[in-house]
């Protein structure tokens, strides 16, 4: 998601989003709630640091993590379609 899109979805200024990304501004709880909502995540998902931990499984690659993040950024309807397609593909391998 671009800074512009996040700015629009979160109803926060583009300059503020840029400063936030570059850690040049203090984040308020209210702004954090807006960002989490704009990303269509729950606070639990947003603060899930387990996904950042190194995995001992070599198949758990960075590429899979990128795909997961991209899927999480999709609108719910599209996310469900993509997950259904992936499940069907895996079931038919």
Backbone torsions as a table, in degrees:
resi	resn	phi	psi	omega
1	UNK	NA	136.5	179.9
2	UNK	-78.3	163.0	175.9
3	UNK	-61.9	-37.5	-179.6
4	UNK	-62.6	-45.2	-179.3
5	UNK	-66.0	-43.1	178.3
6	UNK	-62.1	-40.9	178.3
7	UNK	-57.8	-45.7	-179.8
8	UNK	-67.2	-47.5	-177.2
9	UNK	-64.3	-36.8	-176.5
10	UNK	-89.1	-6.0	-176.9
11	UNK	56.4	44.8	176.7
12	UNK	-125.3	152.4	-178.4
13	UNK	-66.2	148.0	179.2
14	UNK	-61.3	-40.9	178.6
15	UNK	-61.1	-40.4	178.9
16	UNK	-64.0	-43.2	179.5
17	UNK	-62.8	-41.9	178.5
18	UNK	-63.0	-45.1	178.7
19	UNK	-63.8	-37.4	179.2
20	UNK	-63.7	-46.8	179.6
21	UNK	-61.9	-35.5	-178.8
22	UNK	-91.5	8.3	177.6
23	UNK	57.6	39.4	179.5
24	UNK	-105.7	12.7	-178.4
25	UNK	-148.4	148.8	175.9
26	UNK	-82.1	130.8	-178.5
27	UNK	-86.2	130.9	175.8
28	UNK	-92.0	160.0	177.5
29	UNK	-60.1	-40.6	-179.5
30	UNK	-61.9	-44.8	178.6
31	UNK	-67.4	-38.0	177.7
32	UNK	-61.5	-43.4	177.4
33	UNK	-60.0	-40.7	178.6
34	UNK	-64.0	-42.4	-179.6
35	UNK	-65.5	-46.0	179.4
36	UNK	-60.3	-43.4	178.5
37	UNK	-64.8	-42.3	179.7
38	UNK	-63.6	-31.6	178.1
39	UNK	-81.5	-1.7	-178.4
40	UNK	56.1	45.6	177.5
41	UNK	-120.9	160.4	169.9
42	UNK	-90.9	160.7	175.5
43	UNK	-56.7	-35.2	179.5
44	UNK	-64.2	-41.7	178.2
45	UNK	-67.7	-41.4	-178.3
46	UNK	-62.1	-39.5	-176.7
47	UNK	-98.4	21.3	179.3
48	UNK	-81.1	93.5	-178.5
49	UNK	-82.3	-9.4	177.7
50	UNK	-59.4	-34.6	-178.0
51	UNK	-69.8	-14.5	179.6
52	UNK	-92.4	-12.4	-178.5
53	UNK	-71.6	146.6	177.9
54	UNK	-66.3	141.5	-179.8
55	UNK	-106.6	144.2	176.9
56	UNK	-82.8	-10.6	179.7
57	UNK	-84.8	115.1	-177.4
58	UNK	-65.4	-18.4	179.1
59	UNK	-79.4	-12.7	178.5
60	UNK	-86.5	70.1	-171.9
61	UNK	-84.9	170.5	177.7
62	UNK	-62.3	-33.1	179.1
63	UNK	-61.1	-42.1	178.5
64	UNK	-64.9	-36.9	178.4
65	UNK	-67.2	-37.8	177.6
66	UNK	-64.8	-43.6	178.4
67	UNK	-60.8	-43.4	179.2
68	UNK	-59.8	-44.8	180.0
69	UNK	-64.7	-40.2	179.3
70	UNK	-64.7	-39.9	178.6
71	UNK	-64.3	-41.2	-179.9
72	UNK	-64.0	-25.0	-178.5
73	UNK	-83.3	-11.6	-179.6
74	UNK	-74.5	154.1	171.8
75	UNK	-59.9	152.6	-173.3
76	UNK	-53.4	-44.7	-178.9
77	UNK	-60.2	-46.2	179.2
78	UNK	-67.5	-37.7	179.3
79	UNK	-60.1	-44.3	180.0
80	UNK	-63.9	-39.8	178.1
81	UNK	-62.6	-46.6	-179.3
82	UNK	-62.0	-44.3	-179.3
83	UNK	-64.1	-38.0	176.6
84	UNK	-63.3	-42.9	178.8
85	UNK	-62.8	-46.1	178.3
86	UNK	-59.7	-44.2	179.2
87	UNK	-61.6	-42.8	178.1
88	UNK	-62.7	-42.8	177.9
89	UNK	-60.4	-46.6	-178.9
90	UNK	-65.8	-37.0	179.2
91	UNK	-66.8	-25.7	-175.7
92	UNK	-103.0	11.4	177.5
93	UNK	-77.1	NA	NA
